[in-house]
Amino acid sequence: MWQVIQNYMTFLINKKSIISFIGFAFLVILIGSCSKNEEAQPTPGITSLSIAEGQVGTSVTITGTNFGTVASDVKIFFNTTETIATSVTPTQIVTTVPVGATTGAVKVKVKALEVTGSSFTVLAPITIEAPVPTVSFIAIAGIETETGCTDGTGTDVRFTSPYFGYAVQPAVGPLELYIADLICGARKVTISGFGASSVTATTLQSNTDPRVYEYADVLYFGSYSLITYRGLGNGQGNVLRVPTDGSLATNFSSSTLSSPGGLATDASNNVYVAELRSIKRFAPSGLLQATYGNGETGSIDGAAATAQFRFVSDVQVNAAGDLIAADLYSIRKIATGTGIVSTVAGNGATQGNVDGTLTTARFGGINSIGLLPNGNMIVADGGNNKIKLVDMQAGTVVTLLTFASSQPLGIIVVNNNTFYFTRTDSNAIYKATLN
């Protein structure tokens, strides 16, 4: 019996040895296989770079050997900053200079093997600043230091408080400016050439009680004009419809408006009125169609019903049909169709006097805006006594004119190079030329 047990144990020991031997042999084969695989990967090499310097984002082709064909197996470093391969062949890698890269050697790592190539110089981005246009201006109508409401020609013309206005350039004939004079009423100024002798002023609608009301803006529609007026005491007012034939003027709308200011119209002759903390849209008939802004003080972008304005003094319509509004410390846009309100330039919560990008620029208090045909804007930044250019192509705000002690008020654009403006402490209308 004991002999049987001893023989069985010997069998188990021998069997364990056999299993151990088989396991050891398999391990040797596996290690040998791995060694062969490692030895089978050829060492990559870099022979040249397509360029030796460039900015972030520049495409670079690395020429060499043994890069493989699988992009995920390849890592590229510009100095210590990693980037990825956009394409890989056994002899070429195409990549780009990554964000954050600094000057140093270019390295390529294929699987576990890394090789170092020549140095690459990372260049700073080239910034090209557009030159700030120079502006010349001259008083073309009225006398700066003399008040009055006198119509006529040349130096006989007088204004008292010229404010906002509107320009019409007929296909044939002289330029026509329609000016709201806070005290005198609505005036038409015809400019047929150069110099005071080419200027003729006539009254469209007199302000019959300047101690009670003031006239803020005017639009001309051929057979009639629209004029915003507001009370000096409570700010309440309306839009006056004045027929060109001299018949009785009437209120354009049944809506009472709170401190109405700038007027604008679109291709369908809808009328937009800047009204303190909102903008109202009226049909040509005077029917109220929409209100943009919830009437509360703020600078909240978003849907028309929830957006907030701080103090809307002026409104214009751009070529796309969007509304552009002067909202105290910022310029706002109301998208056509959706009515979504957004901020174009400035910060509605922050007053300042900073030229810069659209987001870093600051305004001191915008009185009015004018839209150039090229999409740029002329801004009367009254709070800083400046006229500024908002360059939408460059994404910048720059100062064009600075006044010592008076605020620019109304901006009337004629074309990309010419605009007219009014200002406080002056009873004249000025022509400005962008050079």
LOMARLUM-57710 format. One record per residue: x, y, z of N, C-alpha, C in turn. Coordinates in steps of 0.05 Angstrom, whole numbers, padded with zeros to 5 digits, always signed. Atoms other than C-alpha are relative to their C-alpha. Layout:
BEGIN
XYZXYZXYZ ...
***
This chain:
BEGIN
+00017-00024+00000+00000+00000+00000+00017+00025+00000 -00019-00022-00001+00055+00048+00018+00014+00004-00026 -00015-00001+00026+00091+00032-00047-00018+00013-00021 +00019-00011+00019+00028+00051-00086-00001+00031+00003 +00002-00029-00006+00024+00119-00051+00025+00014-00009 -00025-00012+00007+00098+00132-00063+00003+00003-00030 +00000-00001+00029+00092+00116-00137-00018+00023-00011 +00020-00021+00008+00032+00164-00143+00012+00027+00004 -00013-00026-00006+00070+00222-00110+00022+00006-00020 -00021-00004+00020+00129+00211-00156-00012+00009-00027 +00013-00008+00025+00081+00216-00215-00008+00029+00000 +00008-00028-00002+00053+00282-00189+00023+00019-00002 -00024-00018+00001+00122+00312-00179+00010+00002-00028 -00010+00000+00028+00143+00291-00248-00019+00015-00018 +00020-00015+00016+00078+00319-00277+00003+00030+00005 -00003-00028-00006+00089+00386-00241+00025+00011-00014 -00024-00008+00013+00159+00389-00269-00005+00004-00030 +00006-00002+00029+00133+00377-00338-00015+00026-00006 +00017-00025+00004+00081+00433-00330+00017+00024+00004 -00018-00023-00004+00134+00479-00302+00018+00004-00023 -00018-00002+00023+00180+00464-00359-00015+00012-00024 +00016-00010+00023+00125+00477-00410-00005+00030+00004 +00004-00029-00006+00109+00544-00375+00025+00016-00005 -00025-00014+00003+00182+00564-00374+00007+00003-00030 -00006-00001+00029+00190+00546-00448-00018+00020-00014 +00018-00019+00012+00129+00587-00466+00009+00029+00006 -00009-00027-00008+00156+00647-00427+00025+00008-00016 -00024-00006+00016+00223+00642-00463-00008+00007-00028 +00009-00006+00028+00187+00640-00530-00013+00027-00001 +00013-00026-00001+00144+00700-00510+00020+00023+00001 -00021-00020-00003+00204+00741-00488+00015+00003-00025 -00015-00001+00025+00240+00723-00550-00016+00013-00022 +00017-00013+00020+00181+00743-00592-00001+00030+00003 +00001-00029-00005+00176+00811-00558+00027+00013-00008 -00026-00011+00008+00250+00822-00568+00003+00002-00030 -00001-00001+00030+00243+00805-00641-00017+00023-00010 +00018-00022+00009+00184+00855-00647+00014+00027+00004 -00013-00025-00005+00224+00910-00614+00023+00004-00019 -00022-00002+00018+00283+00896-00657-00011+00005-00029 +00011-00003+00027+00235+00895-00717-00007+00029-00006 +00008-00028+00005+00215+00969-00707+00026+00016-00007 -00024-00015+00008+00266+01010-00746+00000+00028+00014 -00002-00026-00013+00291+01074-00714-00007+00022-00019 +00007-00022+00018+00259+01137-00743+00023+00020-00001 -00020-00020+00004+00302+01193-00769-00012+00025-00013 +00008-00025+00012+00292+01267-00786+00023+00011-00017 -00021-00011+00018+00330+01294-00846-00003+00030-00005 +00003-00028+00005+00298+01362-00856-00028+00009+00008 +00026-00013-00004+00240+01411-00841-00005+00017-00025 +00007-00016+00024+00203+01446-00898+00006+00029+00005 -00006-00028-00007+00212+01513-00862+00014-00001+00028 -00015-00001-00026+00256+01534-00803-00013+00019+00020 +00013-00019-00018+00209+01587-00774-00028+00005-00009 +00027-00005+00007+00136+01605-00772-00017+00007+00024 +00019-00007-00021+00076+01628-00731-00016-00024+00009 +00019+00021-00009+00028+01585-00691-00021-00004-00022 +00019+00007+00022-00017+01549-00741+00013-00005-00027 -00014+00004+00026+00036+01546-00796+00003-00030-00005 -00004+00028+00008+00039+01480-00834+00030-00006-00004 -00028+00008+00002+00106+01444-00829+00001-00029-00009 -00004+00027+00010+00128+01382-00868+00028-00010+00010 -00024+00012-00011+00179+01337-00832+00008-00023-00019 -00010+00021+00018+00220+01294-00880+00020-00018+00015 -00018+00018-00014+00256+01232-00854-00005-00029-00008 +00003+00029+00005+00253+01156-00849-00014-00014+00022 +00012+00019-00020+00214+01101-00814-00021+00013+00018 +00022-00012-00016+00154+01143-00793-00024-00018+00001 +00023+00017+00001+00105+01088-00809-00022+00013-00016 +00023-00010+00014+00036+01101-00836-00024+00006+00018 +00022-00004-00018-00008+01105-00774+00004+00025+00016 -00004-00026-00013-00018+01176-00749-00002-00002+00030 +00003+00002-00029-00040+01154-00680+00026-00011+00014 -00025+00010-00011+00029+01120-00671+00021+00022+00003 -00020-00021+00002+00064+01187-00682-00007+00024+00018 +00003-00025-00016+00074+01245-00634+00022+00019-00009 -00019-00020+00008+00108+01310-00653+00002+00021+00021 -00004-00021-00021+00138+01362-00606+00015+00023-00013 -00015-00024+00006+00158+01434-00621+00010+00010+00027 -00012-00003-00026+00206+01443-00564-00014-00019+00019 +00014+00018-00019+00163+01415-00507-00030-00001-00005 +00029+00000+00005+00094+01428-00537-00008-00020-00021 +00008+00022+00018+00060+01369-00568-00021+00009-00020 +00020-00004+00021+00021+01371-00633-00006-00026-00013 +00008+00025+00013-00011+01320-00678+00007+00000-00029 -00005+00003+00029+00002+01294-00748-00025+00002-00015 +00024-00001+00017-00048+01313-00801+00002-00021-00022 -00003+00022+00019-00018+01261-00849+00028-00012+00005 -00025+00015-00005+00037+01208-00844+00005-00019-00023 -00010+00021+00018+00077+01168-00895+00027-00009+00012 -00026+00009-00012+00141+01128-00881+00022+00021-00001 -00022-00019+00002+00183+01188-00903-00009+00029+00004 +00008-00028-00004+00140+01250-00889-00023+00001+00021 +00022-00006-00019+00097+01278-00833-00008+00029-00005 +00010-00028+00002+00053+01340-00843-00014+00007+00026 +00011-00008-00025+00035+01378-00780-00002+00031+00001 +00001-00029-00002+00023+01449-00755+00012+00008+00027 -00012-00010-00025+00057+01492-00703-00022+00004+00021 +00022-00001-00019+00015+01485-00640-00001+00025+00016 +00003-00023-00019-00012+01539-00594+00017-00005+00024 -00018+00003-00023+00038+01551-00538+00028-00009-00007 -00026+00009+00008+00097+01527-00578+00021+00023+00003 -00022-00018-00002+00164+01560-00565+00024-00010-00017 -00022+00007+00016+00229+01561-00603+00016-00023+00012 -00015+00023-00009+00268+01495-00598+00000-00022-00020 -00003+00022+00019+00282+01428-00629-00027-00013-00005 +00023+00015+00007+00229+01389-00666+00007-00030+00005 -00004+00029-00006+00222+01317-00641-00024-00016-00010 +00020+00019+00009+00185+01258-00669+00002-00025+00016 +00001+00025-00014+00164+01198-00629-00019-00019-00014 +00016+00021+00013+00141+01135-00666-00001-00023+00019 +00003+00020-00021+00113+01086-00616+00018+00006+00023 -00017-00004-00023+00168+01079-00565+00026+00014-00006 -00026-00011+00009+00225+01108-00606-00002+00030-00007 +00001-00029+00004+00240+01183-00607+00026+00009-00013 -00023-00011+00013+00286+01223-00651-00002+00031+00000 -00001-00029-00002+00307+01297-00647+00011+00011-00026 -00008-00013+00025+00312+01341-00709+00012+00028+00005 -00012-00027-00002+00335+01412-00722-00019+00019+00015 +00015-00020-00015+00311+01474-00685-00020+00015-00018 +00020-00016+00014+00248+01512-00705-00006+00025+00016 +00005-00025-00013+00237+01585-00690-00029+00008-00002 +00029-00008+00000+00166+01604-00669-00001+00031+00000 +00002-00029+00004+00150+01674-00694-00025+00012+00014 +00023-00014-00011+00104+01724-00659-00019+00007-00023 +00019-00007+00021+00040+01738-00698+00004+00029-00010 -00003-00027+00012+00043+01798-00745-00026+00015+00003 +00023-00017-00003-00006+01852-00726+00001+00025-00017 +00001-00024+00018-00025+01903-00779-00023+00018+00010 +00020-00018-00010-00062+01962-00749-00009+00019-00023 +00011-00018+00021-00108+02000-00796+00004+00028+00009 -00004-00028-00008-00092+02074-00797-00026+00013+00008 +00023-00015-00008-00141+02119-00761-00006+00022-00020 +00005-00021+00020-00176+02163-00812+00002+00028+00013 +00001-00027-00009-00165+02237-00805-00026+00013-00009 +00026-00013+00005-00226+02282-00803+00003+00030-00001 +00001-00029+00001-00235+02353-00825-00030+00008+00001 +00028-00008-00002-00299+02392-00810-00002+00030-00002 +00005-00028+00003-00330+02459-00822-00029+00006+00004 +00028-00008-00004-00394+02495-00802-00011+00009-00027 +00010-00006+00027-00437+02498-00865-00027+00014+00001 +00026-00014-00002-00503+02526-00838-00003+00010+00028 +00004-00012-00027-00520+02572-00781+00026+00013+00010 -00023-00014-00012-00474+02615-00738+00003-00012+00028 -00005+00014-00025-00442+02580-00678-00010+00015+00024 +00005-00016-00025-00453+02636-00628-00026+00016-00001 +00025-00016+00003-00519+02665-00654-00024-00018-00001 +00025+00016-00001-00589+02638-00640-00021+00012-00018 +00022-00009+00016-00652+02643-00681-00013-00023-00014 +00014+00020+00015-00701+02606-00724-00005+00011-00028 +00003-00014+00025-00690+02646-00788+00006-00019-00024 -00004+00014+00026-00699+02612-00856+00014+00020-00019 -00013-00017+00020-00663+02638-00917+00024-00015-00013 -00023+00011+00014-00597+02629-00953+00026+00010+00013 -00027-00008-00008-00524+02630-00932+00001+00008+00029 -00005-00009-00028-00505+02670-00870-00025+00010+00014 +00025-00009-00013-00577+02691-00858-00013-00022+00016 +00013+00023-00014-00596+02621-00833+00008-00001+00029 -00005+00003-00029-00602+02613-00758-00013-00025+00011 +00012+00022-00016-00613+02554-00712+00003+00007+00029 -00003-00005-00029-00622+02552-00637+00011-00024+00014 -00011+00025-00012-00611+02479-00616-00003-00023-00020 +00003+00022+00020-00601+02435-00678+00008-00027+00013 -00003+00026-00014-00606+02362-00656+00005-00023-00019 -00003+00023+00018-00618+02298-00696-00010+00007-00028 +00009-00005+00027-00631+02293-00770+00003-00024-00019 +00003+00021+00020-00636+02254-00834+00009+00012-00027 -00010-00010+00026-00603+02260-00903-00014-00014-00023 +00011+00010+00025-00634+02251-00971+00016+00010-00023 -00015-00008+00024-00593+02251-01034-00017-00008-00025 +00016+00007+00024-00641+02255-01094+00018-00008-00023 -00015+00008+00024-00620+02223-01160+00008+00024-00016 -00007-00025+00013-00621+02293-01189-00006+00022+00019 +00005-00023-00018-00612+02355-01148+00019+00000+00024 -00018-00003-00023-00577+02379-01085-00006-00018+00023 +00004+00015-00024-00568+02343-01020-00020+00014+00018 +00020-00010-00019-00625+02352-00970+00005-00011+00028 -00002+00009-00028-00616+02350-00895-00026+00009+00014 +00024-00006-00016-00677+02346-00850+00009+00000+00029 -00011-00005-00026-00659+02374-00782-00022+00006+00020 +00017-00007-00022-00697+02374-00717+00014+00019+00018 -00011-00021-00018-00683+02438-00678-00017-00001+00025 +00015+00003-00024-00703+02428-00606-00020+00023+00005 +00016-00024-00006-00730+02499-00601-00016+00009-00024 +00013-00012+00023-00747+02520-00672-00020-00019-00013 +00017+00019+00013-00779+02456-00698+00015-00016-00021 -00012+00016+00021-00765+02415-00761+00008+00018-00023 -00010-00017+00021-00722+02447-00815+00010-00018-00023 -00012+00012+00024-00702+02428-00886+00024+00018-00009 -00024-00015+00009-00631+02448-00906+00009-00012-00026 -00009+00009+00026-00612+02444-00979+00028+00010-00005 -00028-00007+00004-00539+02443-00997+00007-00006-00030 -00003+00003+00029-00525+02455-01071+00029+00002-00009 -00028-00002+00008-00450+02465-01070+00018+00004+00024 -00019-00005-00022-00394+02492-01027-00004+00029+00010 +00002-00027-00011-00395+02551-00980-00028+00006+00010 +00026-00008-00012-00450+02586-00941-00020+00008-00021 +00019-00010+00020-00481+02615-01004-00015-00023-00013 +00014+00023+00013-00501+02545-01027-00020-00013+00019 +00017+00011-00021-00542+02532-00964-00027+00015+00001 +00026-00012-00003-00617+02545-00961-00016-00015+00021 +00015+00013-00021-00661+02531-00900-00029+00009-00001 +00029-00006-00002-00737+02527-00896-00012-00016+00024 +00013+00013-00023-00784+02508-00839-00021-00020-00009 +00020+00020+00006-00824+02443-00844-00023+00002+00020 +00020-00002-00022-00860+02450-00777+00012+00016+00023 -00009-00016-00022-00852+02504-00726-00007-00012+00027 +00006+00007-00028-00848+02488-00652-00015+00024+00012 +00016-00023-00008-00905+02532-00630+00001+00005+00030 -00001-00004-00029-00893+02523-00555+00026-00012+00010 -00026+00011-00009-00818+02512-00542+00005+00000+00030 -00002+00002-00029-00829+02523-00468-00012-00025+00011 +00013+00024-00008-00869+02459-00466+00012-00025-00013 -00010+00023+00016-00842+02414-00521+00027+00006-00013 -00023-00002+00017-00778+02401-00558-00001-00021-00022 +00001+00018+00022-00769+02368-00626+00027-00014-00002 -00025+00015-00003-00717+02312-00627+00010-00011-00026 -00010+00012+00025-00714+02279-00696-00021+00002-00021 +00018-00003+00023-00745+02280-00765+00007-00020-00022 -00003+00017+00023-00756+02232-00823-00017+00012-00023 +00014-00011+00023-00777+02253-00893-00009-00023-00018 +00011+00021+00017-00823+02209-00935-00012+00011-00026 +00010-00012+00025-00838+02255-00994-00026+00015+00005 +00025-00013-00003-00911+02270-00982-00005+00009+00029 +00003-00008-00028-00902+02278-00907+00027-00005+00014 -00023+00004-00017-00850+02281-00852-00010-00010+00027 +00006+00009-00027-00849+02248-00784+00020+00014+00019 -00017-00015-00019-00822+02286-00724-00006-00010+00029 +00004+00007-00029-00811+02262-00652+00000+00025+00016 +00001-00022-00019-00831+02311-00598-00004-00011+00028 +00003+00009-00027-00829+02306-00523-00003+00024+00019 +00004-00021-00019-00850+02346-00463+00025+00006+00016 -00023-00008-00015-00797+02386-00426-00003-00008+00030 +00004+00006-00028-00829+02369-00359+00001-00030+00006 +00003+00028-00006-00849+02296-00360+00013-00019-00021 -00013+00016+00021-00814+02272-00424-00020-00014-00018 +00019+00014+00017-00879+02245-00453-00004+00014-00026 +00003-00012+00027-00890+02255-00527-00012-00020-00019 +00011+00016+00021-00907+02225-00593+00015+00005-00025 -00012-00005+00026-00890+02225-00667-00021+00016-00015 +00018-00018+00014-00921+02282-00707+00003-00006-00030 +00001+00005+00029-00942+02269-00779-00007+00027-00013 +00003-00027+00012-00933+02333-00820-00001-00003-00031 +00002+00001+00029-00960+02333-00892+00017+00021-00013 -00017-00019+00014-00915+02366-00942-00016+00023-00013 +00016-00020+00013-00973+02404-00973-00009+00022+00019 +00006-00022-00019-00981+02446-00910-00026-00005+00015 +00024+00006-00014-01045+02413-00886+00006-00007+00030 -00003+00002-00028-01057+02401-00812+00017-00024+00009 -00017+00022-00012-01005+02360-00773-00016-00015+00021 +00014+00017-00020-01031+02302-00731+00019-00020+00012 -00017+00021-00012-01003+02250-00684+00000-00025-00018 -00004+00024+00017-00975+02191-00723-00013-00025+00013 +00009+00023-00015-00995+02141-00669-00017+00008+00023 +00016-00004-00024-01045+02135-00612+00016-00006+00025 -00016+00008-00023-00989+02111-00567+00015+00025+00011 -00016-00021-00013-00960+02159-00516+00028-00012+00006 -00027+00010-00002-00884+02152-00516+00015+00014+00023 -00015-00011-00022-00835+02162-00459+00027+00009-00011 -00025-00013+00009-00779+02210-00479+00009-00011-00028 -00008+00010+00027-00780+02192-00554+00023+00017-00011 -00024-00013+00011-00715+02208-00589+00004-00006-00030 -00007+00006+00028-00685+02179-00653-00022-00015-00015 +00019+00013+00018-00727+02157-00712+00016-00015-00021 -00012+00014+00023-00711+02106-00766-00023-00014-00015 +00019+00014+00017-00747+02071-00823+00014-00022-00015 -00012+00022+00015-00736+02007-00862-00011+00000-00029 +00008+00001+00028-00748+01985-00934-00030-00001-00004 +00029+00002+00001-00822+01973-00919-00014+00024+00012 +00011-00025-00012-00831+02043-00889-00011-00004+00028 +00006+00001-00029-00841+02015-00819+00017+00020+00014 -00013-00022-00015-00821+02066-00767+00009-00010+00027 -00012+00009-00026-00776+02054-00707+00006+00025+00017 -00003-00023-00018-00775+02101-00647+00016-00009+00024 -00015+00005-00024-00722+02102-00593-00015+00013+00023 +00017-00010-00021-00762+02108-00529+00012-00008+00028 -00011+00003-00027-00720+02112-00465+00012-00028+00004 -00010+00027-00006-00713+02038-00446-00012-00021-00018 +00010+00019+00019-00744+02006-00507+00000+00013-00028 +00003-00009+00027-00752+02012-00582-00027-00010-00010 +00026+00008+00010-00821+02012-00614+00000+00000-00031 +00003+00002+00029-00838+01990-00685-00030+00005-00007 +00027-00007+00009-00898+02021-00720-00003-00006-00030 +00007+00003+00028-00931+02003-00786-00002+00028-00013 +00002-00027+00012-00933+02060-00838-00026+00014+00007 +00026-00012-00008-01005+02071-00815+00001+00012+00028 -00002-00010-00027-00981+02086-00744-00008-00021+00021 +00007+00022-00018-01004+02019-00715+00025-00011+00014 -00022+00012-00015-00958+01994-00660+00002-00030-00006 -00003+00028+00008-00929+01927-00683+00017-00016+00020 -00018+00015-00017-00874+01909-00634+00015+00019+00019 -00016-00014-00019-00835+01931-00573+00024-00017+00007 -00025+00014-00006-00762+01912-00562+00010+00010+00027 -00008-00008-00027-00742+01912-00488-00024-00001+00018 +00022+00002-00019-00783+01900-00426-00006+00025+00016 +00005-00026-00013-00779+01973-00403+00015+00004+00026 -00016-00002-00025-00734+01959-00343+00029+00008-00006 -00028-00010+00004-00665+01990-00335+00019-00023+00003 -00020+00021-00001-00609+01943-00351+00015-00003-00027 -00015+00005+00025-00563+01915-00405+00000-00029-00006 +00003+00029+00004-00590+01845-00415-00006-00005-00029 +00005+00009+00027-00585+01814-00484-00020-00023+00000 +00019+00022+00002-00635+01762-00509-00025+00007-00016 +00025-00004+00014-00706+01758-00533-00011+00028+00005 +00011-00027-00002-00744+01823-00546-00016+00005+00025 +00018-00003-00023-00792+01811-00489+00015+00001+00027 -00015+00001-00025-00737+01800-00436+00025+00018+00000 -00024-00017+00002-00680+01844-00462-00005+00026+00015 +00002-00025-00014-00664+01907-00423+00019+00021-00012 -00016-00022+00009-00637+01975-00444+00004+00020+00023 -00005-00020-00021-00606+02029-00402-00012+00027-00007 +00012-00026+00009-00624+02092-00442+00004+00001-00030 -00002+00000+00029-00639+02087-00516-00006+00028-00010 +00003-00028+00010-00628+02155-00548-00004+00001-00031 +00001+00000+00029-00623+02136-00622-00002-00028-00011 +00002+00026+00013-00638+02080-00670+00003+00004-00030 -00004+00000+00029-00618+02064-00742-00006-00028-00011 +00004+00026+00013-00632+02008-00792+00023-00004-00019 -00023+00005+00018-00573+01975-00827-00010-00013-00026 +00007+00011+00026-00571+01945-00897-00014-00027+00002 +00013+00027-00004-00592+01876-00870-00027+00002+00012 +00026-00003-00013-00654+01905-00837+00002-00002+00030 -00003+00000-00029-00625+01899-00766-00002+00028+00011 +00000-00025-00014-00636+01954-00716+00026+00004+00015 -00024-00007-00015-00574+01989-00687-00008+00023+00018 +00010-00020-00020-00588+02027-00623+00023+00011+00017 -00018-00013-00019-00549+02077-00582-00011-00003+00028 +00011+00006-00026-00558+02053-00511+00020+00009+00022 -00017-00013-00020-00518+02100-00466+00029-00008-00002 -00028+00008-00001-00453+02061-00455+00006-00022-00021 -00005+00022+00019-00461+02010-00511-00017+00004-00025 +00015+00001+00025-00485+01998-00581-00013-00028-00002 +00015+00025+00000-00539+01945-00587-00011-00006-00028 +00012+00008+00025-00567+01905-00645-00025-00017+00005 +00024+00017-00001-00637+01877-00654-00003-00013-00027 -00001+00015+00026-00636+01823-00707-00028+00000-00013 +00025+00000+00015-00689+01828-00761-00011-00028+00000 +00013+00026+00000-00739+01772-00759-00003-00012+00027 +00000+00013-00026-00720+01742-00692-00005+00020+00023 +00002-00019-00022-00718+01806-00650+00020-00004+00022 -00020+00005-00020-00658+01779-00612+00018+00024+00004 -00017-00024-00006-00619+01835-00577+00028-00010+00008 -00028+00006-00007-00543+01832-00573+00015+00026+00002 -00017-00024-00003-00487+01880-00556+00022-00001-00021 -00020-00002+00022-00443+01903-00614+00026+00011+00010 -00025-00013-00010-00393+01948-00578-00005+00013+00027 +00003-00012-00027-00380+01975-00508-00011-00020+00020 +00011+00016-00022-00406+01949-00442-00022+00016+00013 +00023-00016-00010-00475+01971-00420+00001+00006+00029 -00001-00005-00028-00457+01967-00347+00024+00017+00008 -00025-00014-00007-00391+02005-00351+00004+00025-00017 -00007-00025+00014-00378+02078-00369+00030+00002-00002 -00028-00003+00003-00310+02096-00395+00008+00016-00024 -00010-00014+00023-00267+02128-00448+00024-00015-00011 -00021+00019+00009-00228+02071-00480-00004-00007-00029 +00000+00010+00027-00212+02059-00553+00011-00029+00002 -00010+00027-00001-00198+01986-00569-00017-00018-00017 +00017+00019+00014-00234+01924-00593-00029+00005+00007 +00029-00004-00005-00310+01920-00596-00007-00006+00029 +00007+00008-00027-00311+01886-00528+00014+00016+00021 -00015-00015-00021-00258+01927-00492-00005+00030-00001 +00006-00029+00003-00280+01995-00518-00020+00009+00021 +00019-00011-00019-00317+02040-00469-00009+00027-00010 +00012-00026+00008-00364+02099-00482-00008+00015+00026 +00008-00017-00023-00381+02157-00436-00029+00006+00001 +00028-00006+00002-00452+02166-00459-00007+00007-00029 +00004-00004+00029-00475+02157-00531-00026+00015-00005 +00024-00015+00007-00522+02209-00559-00013-00010-00025 +00012+00009+00026-00531+02183-00630+00021-00016-00015 -00018+00016+00018-00502+02138-00684-00009+00005-00029 +00006-00001+00028-00497+02140-00759+00013-00024-00013 -00010+00024+00013-00488+02080-00804+00011+00006-00028 -00012-00003+00026-00439+02083-00862-00009-00023-00018 +00008+00021+00018-00457+02044-00925+00018-00025+00001 -00018+00023-00001-00395+02000-00914-00004-00016+00026 +00005+00016-00025-00423+01975-00847+00012+00012+00025 -00012-00013-00023-00381+02019-00802-00019+00020+00012 +00018-00019-00014-00412+02068-00752+00015+00024+00009 -00010-00025-00012-00400+02140-00732-00017+00004+00026 +00013-00001-00027-00416+02149-00657+00005+00027+00013 -00002-00025-00016-00430+02214-00620+00002-00008+00029 -00005+00008-00028-00399+02196-00553+00000+00026+00017 +00003-00025-00013-00426+02257-00517+00013+00001+00028 -00012+00001-00027-00402+02234-00448+00029+00005+00000 -00029-00005+00002-00330+02240-00473+00007+00023-00018 -00005-00022+00019-00339+02299-00520+00015-00009-00025 -00014+00011+00022-00317+02255-00577-00019-00011-00021 +00013+00016+00021-00339+02228-00644+00019-00023-00006 -00016+00024+00003-00315+02157-00653-00009-00017-00024 +00005+00018+00022-00311+02107-00710+00000-00029+00010 +00001+00029-00006-00334+02035-00699+00005-00014-00027 -00008+00013+00024-00297+01996-00752-00008-00030+00002 +00010+00027-00002-00336+01931-00760+00018-00020-00014 -00018+00019+00014-00286+01901-00809+00024-00006+00018 -00024+00004-00017-00227+01912-00762-00008-00008+00029 +00008+00007-00027-00268+01900-00699+00011+00019+00021 -00013-00020-00018-00243+01965-00667-00018+00025+00003 +00012-00026-00005-00267+02031-00638+00023+00020+00003 -00022-00020-00001-00223+02093-00650-00013+00027+00001 +00009-00028-00001-00231+02167-00636+00007+00015-00025 -00004-00017+00023-00240+02213-00695+00003+00029+00007 +00000-00029-00008-00254+02281-00663-00004+00003+00030 +00004-00006-00029-00248+02309-00593-00005+00030+00002 +00008-00028-00004-00282+02374-00571+00007+00008+00029 -00009-00010-00026-00257+02416-00513-00022+00000+00021 +00021-00004-00020-00323+02431-00479-00028-00004-00010 +00027+00004+00011-00382+02410-00522-00004-00029-00008 +00007+00027+00008-00417+02345-00536-00010-00001-00029 +00013+00004+00026-00431+02319-00606-00028-00012+00006 +00028+00008-00004-00506+02308-00612-00010-00019-00022 +00011+00017+00022-00534+02284-00679+00021-00006-00020 -00017+00008+00022-00498+02246-00734-00018-00006-00024 +00016+00003+00025-00525+02249-00805+00020-00010-00021 -00018+00012+00019-00489+02202-00853-00010+00005-00029 +00006-00003+00029-00487+02217-00928+00012-00023-00016 -00013+00023+00013-00436+02166-00953+00024-00009+00017 -00022+00011-00016-00373+02129-00930+00020+00021+00008 -00021-00020-00006-00332+02193-00930-00011+00026+00011 +00011-00026-00008-00381+02248-00910-00023-00004+00020 +00023-00001-00019-00426+02260-00850-00002+00028+00011 +00005-00026-00013-00457+02320-00816-00006-00005+00029 +00006+00004-00028-00463+02331-00742-00007+00026+00013 +00007-00023-00017-00490+02378-00689+00013-00004+00027 -00012+00002-00027-00463+02393-00620-00011+00021+00019 +00010-00020-00020-00481+02428-00555+00018+00025-00001 -00014-00026-00001-00459+02500-00544+00007+00011-00028 -00004-00011+00027-00464+02513-00619-00026-00001-00014 +00026-00002+00015-00521+02534-00664+00005-00004-00030 -00007+00005+00028-00489+02510-00729-00002-00030-00006 -00001+00027+00010-00490+02447-00771+00027-00003-00013 -00027+00004+00010-00422+02417-00788+00001-00022-00020 -00005+00021+00019-00398+02378-00847+00028-00011+00006 -00025+00014-00006-00343+02326-00833+00007-00018-00024 -00010+00017+00022-00300+02291-00885+00021-00019+00011 -00020+00020-00008-00263+02226-00871+00021-00001-00022 -00022+00000+00020-00195+02229-00906+00015-00026+00001 
***
